[in-house]
Amino acid sequence: MKNIREKLGLTQDQMSGLLGINRSSAAMYENGSRSIATKNLLLLSVIEIFLNNDVHEIIHSEINTKTEHAKSAIITKLNKQIDRAAYACLKLKRKLQLLQDTNLKTKNLWSVLVHLKLKMPENLPLLAYLEILEIDCLEKTAKCGLDKQAEISLKIKTLKFEQAAAKSMIEELKA
């Protein structure tokens, strides 16, 4: 026991704590006045086997295994993040396209309304209806105008940046 204690650089107090015994029992084990209990003998045997093997190889092997598992878990999370960002990007692109289409149709309708108002100023029922359509055009422009399109475009660019950053992180982890 003393040999193992010295290899570990422990005091008798520390060694007794490791074995779960009091210091006086540890001293008696070391000077041979008392037999080592079976459970303590088993623990000392395990420690000695561990000390006789190349401890650094075992520890590095375990660390490398844990590191690889952690890398794998991070890569899996990053790939899921990339997939979620790609899906969100696709949805936003569809929404942007719908806004652009609606905005173009609204501009075309507005042009037609302006033209009709200039050509038919004496037709009061038609003018009233054209003004209702103008209000609709203003509401649609507020919902699908350039500011909304720019906001969605920014979100798409942000998602693409997130994807690129995640891909870069995966490459670094694999290297």
C-alpha positions as CSV (number, residue, x, y, z in Angstrom):
1,M,0.0,0.0,0.0
2,K,2.8,2.4,0.8
3,N,4.4,1.8,-2.6
4,I,1.1,2.7,-4.3
5,R,0.6,5.7,-2.1
6,E,4.0,7.0,-2.9
7,K,3.5,6.5,-6.6
8,L,0.4,8.6,-6.4
9,G,2.1,11.2,-4.2
10,L,-0.5,10.9,-1.5
11,T,-0.2,11.3,2.3
12,Q,-1.4,8.6,4.6
13,D,-4.5,10.8,5.4
14,Q,-5.3,11.1,1.7
15,M,-4.7,7.4,1.1
16,S,-7.0,6.5,4.0
17,G,-9.6,8.8,2.6
18,L,-9.3,7.1,-0.8
19,L,-9.8,3.7,0.8
20,G,-12.6,4.9,3.1
21,I,-10.7,4.0,6.3
22,N,-9.2,6.0,9.2
23,R,-5.6,7.0,9.2
24,S,-4.5,4.7,12.0
25,S,-5.8,1.7,10.0
26,A,-3.9,2.9,7.0
27,A,-0.7,3.1,9.1
28,M,-1.3,-0.4,10.4
29,Y,-1.8,-1.7,6.8
30,E,1.5,-0.1,5.7
31,N,3.6,-1.5,8.6
32,G,2.0,-4.9,8.3
33,S,0.4,-5.1,11.7
34,R,-3.0,-5.5,10.2
35,S,-4.4,-7.3,7.2
36,I,-5.9,-5.3,4.4
37,A,-9.6,-5.8,4.0
38,T,-10.7,-7.6,0.8
39,K,-12.6,-4.6,-0.6
40,N,-9.5,-2.3,0.0
41,L,-7.2,-4.9,-1.4
42,L,-9.4,-5.0,-4.6
43,L,-9.3,-1.2,-4.9
44,L,-5.5,-1.2,-4.4
45,S,-5.1,-3.9,-7.1
46,V,-7.2,-1.9,-9.5
47,I,-5.0,1.2,-8.8
48,E,-1.8,-0.8,-9.2
49,I,-2.9,-2.3,-12.5
50,F,-3.9,1.1,-13.7
51,L,-0.5,2.5,-12.6
52,N,1.4,-0.3,-14.3
53,N,-0.4,0.2,-17.6
54,D,0.3,3.2,-19.7
55,V,-2.1,5.6,-18.0
56,H,-1.6,8.3,-20.5
57,E,-2.7,6.0,-23.4
58,I,-5.8,5.0,-21.6
59,I,-6.7,8.6,-20.6
60,H,-6.0,10.0,-24.1
61,S,-8.0,7.2,-25.7
62,E,-10.9,7.9,-23.4
63,I,-10.6,11.7,-24.0
64,N,-10.3,11.1,-27.8
65,T,-13.4,8.9,-27.8
66,K,-15.4,11.5,-25.8
67,T,-14.1,14.3,-28.0
68,E,-15.2,12.4,-31.2
69,H,-18.6,11.8,-29.7
70,A,-18.9,15.5,-28.8
71,K,-17.8,16.5,-32.3
72,S,-20.3,14.1,-33.8
73,A,-23.1,15.5,-31.7
74,I,-22.2,19.0,-32.6
75,I,-22.0,18.2,-36.3
76,T,-25.5,16.5,-36.1
77,K,-26.9,19.7,-34.4
78,L,-25.3,21.9,-37.0
79,N,-26.7,19.8,-39.8
80,K,-30.2,20.1,-38.3
81,Q,-29.7,23.8,-38.0
82,I,-28.6,24.0,-41.7
83,D,-31.7,22.0,-42.7
84,R,-34.1,24.2,-40.6
85,A,-32.5,27.4,-42.1
86,A,-32.8,26.0,-45.6
87,Y,-36.5,25.2,-45.0
88,A,-37.2,28.6,-43.5
89,C,-35.3,30.2,-46.4
90,L,-37.4,28.3,-48.9
91,K,-40.6,29.4,-47.2
92,L,-39.4,33.0,-47.2
93,K,-38.4,32.9,-50.8
94,R,-42.0,31.7,-51.7
95,K,-43.4,34.5,-49.6
96,L,-41.2,37.0,-51.2
97,Q,-42.2,35.8,-54.7
98,L,-45.8,36.1,-53.7
99,L,-45.3,39.7,-52.4
100,Q,-43.4,40.6,-55.6
101,D,-46.2,39.2,-57.8
102,T,-48.9,40.9,-55.8
103,N,-47.0,44.2,-55.8
104,L,-46.6,44.0,-59.6
105,K,-50.3,43.3,-60.1
106,T,-51.1,46.1,-57.7
107,K,-48.9,48.5,-59.7
108,N,-50.6,47.4,-62.9
109,L,-54.0,47.9,-61.4
110,W,-53.1,51.3,-60.1
111,S,-51.9,52.3,-63.6
112,V,-55.2,51.1,-65.1
113,L,-57.2,53.0,-62.4
114,V,-55.4,56.2,-63.1
115,H,-55.9,55.8,-66.8
116,L,-59.6,55.0,-66.4
117,K,-60.1,58.0,-64.1
118,L,-58.6,60.3,-66.7
119,K,-60.6,58.9,-69.6
120,M,-64.0,58.7,-67.9
121,P,-64.4,61.6,-65.5
122,E,-68.1,62.0,-66.1
123,N,-69.2,58.4,-65.2
124,L,-69.9,58.9,-61.4
125,P,-70.7,55.2,-60.5
126,L,-67.5,54.0,-62.2
127,L,-65.5,56.7,-60.5
128,A,-66.8,55.7,-57.1
129,Y,-65.8,52.1,-57.8
130,L,-62.4,53.1,-59.1
131,E,-61.8,55.0,-55.8
132,I,-62.7,51.8,-53.8
133,L,-60.2,49.9,-56.0
134,E,-57.6,52.6,-55.3
135,I,-58.1,52.1,-51.5
136,D,-57.6,48.4,-52.1
137,C,-54.4,49.1,-54.0
138,L,-53.1,51.3,-51.1
139,E,-53.8,48.5,-48.6
140,K,-52.1,45.9,-50.8
141,T,-49.1,48.2,-51.3
142,A,-48.8,48.5,-47.5
143,K,-48.9,44.7,-47.1
144,C,-46.6,43.8,-50.0
145,G,-44.5,46.9,-50.7
146,L,-40.8,47.3,-51.1
147,D,-40.3,47.7,-47.3
148,K,-41.9,44.3,-46.6
149,Q,-39.9,42.7,-49.5
150,A,-36.6,44.2,-48.2
151,E,-37.4,42.8,-44.7
152,I,-37.9,39.3,-46.1
153,S,-34.8,39.6,-48.3
154,L,-32.8,40.5,-45.2
155,K,-34.2,37.5,-43.3
156,I,-33.2,35.2,-46.3
157,K,-29.7,36.6,-46.3
158,T,-29.4,36.1,-42.6
159,L,-30.5,32.5,-42.9
160,K,-28.0,31.9,-45.7
161,F,-25.3,33.4,-43.6
162,E,-26.2,31.1,-40.7
163,Q,-26.1,28.1,-43.1
164,A,-22.6,29.1,-44.4
165,A,-21.4,29.6,-40.8
166,A,-22.7,26.2,-39.7
167,K,-21.1,24.6,-42.8
168,S,-17.8,26.3,-42.0
169,M,-18.0,25.1,-38.4
170,I,-18.6,21.5,-39.6
171,E,-15.6,21.7,-41.9
172,E,-13.4,22.9,-39.0
173,L,-14.7,20.1,-36.7
174,K,-14.0,17.5,-39.4
175,A,-10.5,18.8,-40.0
